[in-house]
């Protein structure tokens, strides 16, 4: 994966999604306040669940080796169709911690303890190199996750995602500073969001009704740096199965492949 860019952007959008994480908990703990703008089709967007898993699991890595960058390499999520609670509790624990990799599991539960989602997330550990931007190590609470108002428009709109060709799930977004992570590349949850909206768009075009993503696997291959970043999608077998294959590319970086995804869609509630 590419190393950090030369400047650190203002990291705002993902700090307005109702996420709280306790960096001192064992196992890792986070909480997501649920509100309409972070949801789609009657459920929390999987990209938002990815973000809190990324932060909660990543904080475990930060405690173990605070001098390393922890870049997300892969994420797998399964969800159940359940009524939206007022918040979701997230518990992260280490499956394996190596010298260059970290793998965590995350359980998503409602306030009464019902498990509504399960994820596994992997990170690559990368030591600072000459010329990299300074890596800020924050004492809790993280200042980039507090003090900002919740988003007041649907997440996909605020991210600037536009539909280009629904027949192939082609949507794209300009790579604005608010979509970047502190290392200067597109935040993993925002990469996920592009593929997620692409799959929803493909399904709505196919079936004529709104759909949402229930399950997904994503592998991050390269960091997005220039943009626009776009998705293309296709059905895996019969569309009735709901399975979609997506590719995410950075058009401005020689159309290079950034990520691949497998997603399962279901009708929106």
C-alpha positions in Angstrom: 0.0 0.0 0.0 1.2 3.5 -0.7 2.7 5.4 2.2 1.3 8.7 3.6 0.9 11.8 1.5 3.0 14.9 2.2 0.2 16.9 3.9 -2.3 16.1 6.6 -5.9 17.2 5.7 -8.7 18.4 7.8 -10.6 15.2 8.8 -14.1 16.3 9.4 -16.9 14.3 7.8 -16.2 11.0 9.6 -16.0 12.9 12.9 -19.7 13.8 12.5 -21.2 10.4 12.5 -22.1 9.9 16.2 -19.0 7.7 17.0 -17.5 7.4 20.5 -14.6 5.0 21.3 -13.0 4.3 24.6 -9.2 3.8 24.0 -8.7 2.4 27.5 -11.3 -0.4 27.4 -10.5 -4.1 27.4 -11.6 -5.4 25.0 -12.0 -2.4 22.7 -15.3 -0.6 23.1 -17.1 1.9 20.9 -20.6 3.3 20.7 -22.5 4.6 17.7 -25.5 6.9 18.2 -28.0 6.1 15.5 -29.7 8.9 13.5 -31.3 9.1 10.1 -28.6 10.8 8.1 -26.1 7.9 8.7 -28.7 5.3 7.7 -30.1 4.0 4.4 -33.0 1.7 3.7 -33.9 1.2 7.3 -30.4 0.3 8.6 -27.1 1.9 9.5 -24.9 2.2 6.5 -22.3 -0.6 6.5 -19.6 2.0 5.7 -20.5 3.7 9.1 -20.1 0.3 10.8 -16.8 -0.1 9.0 -15.7 3.2 10.4 -16.3 2.5 14.0 -14.7 -1.0 13.6 -11.7 0.7 12.0 -11.4 3.2 14.9 -12.1 0.7 17.7 -9.8 -2.0 16.3 -7.2 0.6 15.2 -7.0 2.0 18.8 -5.9 -1.5 20.0 -3.0 -1.3 17.5 -2.2 2.3 18.6 -1.9 1.2 22.2 0.4 -1.7 21.2 2.6 0.3 18.9 1.8 4.1 18.9 4.7 4.9 16.5 3.2 2.8 13.6 0.7 3.7 11.0 -2.1 1.1 11.0 -3.6 0.9 7.5 -6.7 -1.1 7.0 -6.2 -4.0 4.6 -9.5 -5.8 4.6 -13.0 -5.8 6.2 -15.7 -8.4 6.3 -19.2 -7.6 7.6 -22.4 -9.6 8.1 -25.6 -8.0 9.4 -29.2 -9.0 10.4 -32.3 -7.1 9.4 -33.4 -5.6 12.7 -35.3 -2.4 13.9 -33.0 0.5 14.4 -32.0 1.1 18.0 -31.0 4.5 19.5 -27.4 3.3 19.6 -25.2 0.4 18.8 -22.5 -1.0 21.1 -19.3 -2.2 19.4 -16.9 -4.6 21.0 -13.5 -5.3 19.4 -11.0 -7.9 20.3 -7.7 -9.2 18.9 -7.7 -12.4 16.8 -4.0 -12.1 15.9 -1.3 -9.5 16.5 1.9 -9.9 14.5 4.9 -7.8 13.8 3.4 -6.4 10.6 -0.3 -7.2 10.8 -3.2 -7.0 13.2 -6.5 -8.8 12.9 -9.5 -8.0 15.1 -13.1 -9.1 15.4 -16.0 -6.7 16.1 -19.5 -7.5 17.5 -22.3 -5.0 17.0 -25.1 -5.2 19.6 -28.3 -3.3 20.5 -28.7 -2.0 24.0 -30.5 -5.2 25.1 -27.5 -7.3 24.0 -28.9 -8.6 20.7 -26.1 -9.1 18.2 -27.1 -7.4 14.9 -23.7 -7.5 13.1 -20.3 -9.2 13.1 -17.1 -8.1 11.4 -13.5 -9.0 11.0 -11.0 -6.3 10.2 -7.3 -6.5 9.3 -4.5 -3.9 9.5 -1.0 -3.6 8.2 1.6 -2.0 10.5 3.9 0.5 8.8 6.7 2.3 10.6 7.4 5.9 10.0 9.7 6.7 7.0 11.8 9.8 6.3 9.5 12.4 4.8 6.3 11.0 6.2 4.0 13.6 7.9 4.2 13.7 11.7 2.0 11.0 13.3 -0.1 12.7 16.0 -0.7 10.6 19.1 -3.8 11.8 20.9 -4.7 11.3 24.6 -8.4 10.5 25.0 -10.8 11.8 24.0 -9.6 12.1 20.4 -10.0 15.8 19.4 -10.9 14.8 15.8 -13.9 12.8 17.1 -15.5 15.3 19.5 -17.0 18.8 19.4 -18.5 18.7 15.9 -22.2 18.6 15.1 -23.8 15.5 13.6 -24.2 15.5 9.8 -27.5 17.1 8.7 -27.8 15.6 5.2 -27.6 12.0 4.0 -24.0 10.7 4.2 -23.7 9.8 0.5 -24.8 13.4 -0.5 -22.3 15.0 1.9 -19.6 12.8 0.5 -20.4 14.2 -2.9 -21.2 10.8 -4.5 -22.9 11.2 -7.9 -24.5 8.5 -10.1 -22.9 8.3 -13.6 -24.4 5.0 -15.0 -26.8 3.0 -12.8 -26.8 0.1 -15.3 -23.2 -0.8 -14.1 -23.3 0.7 -10.7 -21.0 3.5 -11.7 -20.9 6.3 -9.1 -18.0 8.6 -8.3 -16.8 11.2 -5.8 -14.2 13.9 -6.0 -11.4 13.3 -3.5 -12.1 16.3 -1.2 -10.1 16.9 2.0 -13.0 15.8 4.3 -12.8 12.3 2.8 -9.1 11.8 3.6 -7.6 10.2 6.7 -4.8 11.8 8.7 -2.2 10.1 6.5 -3.6 12.0 3.4 -5.3 9.1 1.6 -9.0 8.3 1.2 -10.4 7.0 4.5 -11.4 3.4 4.3 -15.0 3.9 5.2 -15.4 6.5 2.4 -13.9 4.0 -0.1 -16.4 1.5 1.2 -19.2 4.0 0.9 -18.5 4.5 -2.9 -18.8 0.7 -3.5 -21.8 0.5 -1.3 -23.7 3.2 -3.2 -22.6 1.7 -6.4 -24.2 -1.7 -5.5 -27.4 0.0 -4.3 -27.6 1.9 -7.5 -27.1 -1.2 -9.6 -29.8 -3.0 -7.6 -32.4 -0.2 -7.8 -31.8 -0.1 -11.6 -32.3 -3.8 -11.9 -35.4 -4.2 -9.6 -36.9 -0.7 -9.7 -37.0 -0.4 -5.9 -34.6 0.9 -3.3 -32.1 -1.7 -2.0 -29.5 -1.6 0.8 -26.3 -3.5 1.4 -26.6 -6.3 4.0 -23.2 -8.0 3.9 -19.9 -7.1 2.3 -16.2 -8.0 2.0 -13.7 -5.5 0.9 -10.0 -5.7 0.3 -8.0 -2.4 0.2 -5.3 -2.5 -2.4 -4.0 1.0 -2.9 -4.7 4.4 -1.2 -6.8 6.9 -3.1 -4.8 10.1 -3.6 -6.1 12.1 -6.6 -9.6 11.2 -7.7 -12.2 11.2 -8.7 -12.7 7.8 -7.1 -15.4 5.7 -8.8 -17.1 2.3 -8.6 -18.2 -0.2 -11.3 -20.4 -3.2 -10.3 -21.7 -6.4 -11.8 -24.0 -9.2 -10.6 -22.4 -12.4 -9.5 -24.8 -14.9 -11.0 -28.5 -14.4 -10.9 -29.4 -10.9 -9.6 -32.1 -12.5 -7.5 -29.2 -13.9 -5.3 -28.3 -10.3 -4.4 -24.6 -10.7 -4.8 -22.6 -7.9 -6.4 -18.9 -7.6 -7.3 -17.5 -4.1 -7.3 -14.3 -2.4 -8.2 -13.2 0.9 -6.8 -10.6 2.9 -8.9 -8.8 6.2 -8.7 -9.2 7.8 -12.1 -6.6 10.6 -11.5 -4.0 8.0 -10.5 -3.9 6.2 -13.9 -7.2 4.5 -13.2 -5.5 2.3 -10.7 -7.5 -0.3 -8.8 -7.9 0.8 -5.2 -10.2 -1.9 -3.7 -12.4 -4.9 -4.6 -15.7 -5.7 -3.0 -18.3 -8.5 -2.7 -21.6 -7.2 -1.5 -25.0 -8.7 -0.9 -28.0 -6.4 -1.3 -31.6 -6.8 0.0 -34.7 -4.7 -0.4 -34.8 -1.5 1.7 -37.2 -1.5 4.6 
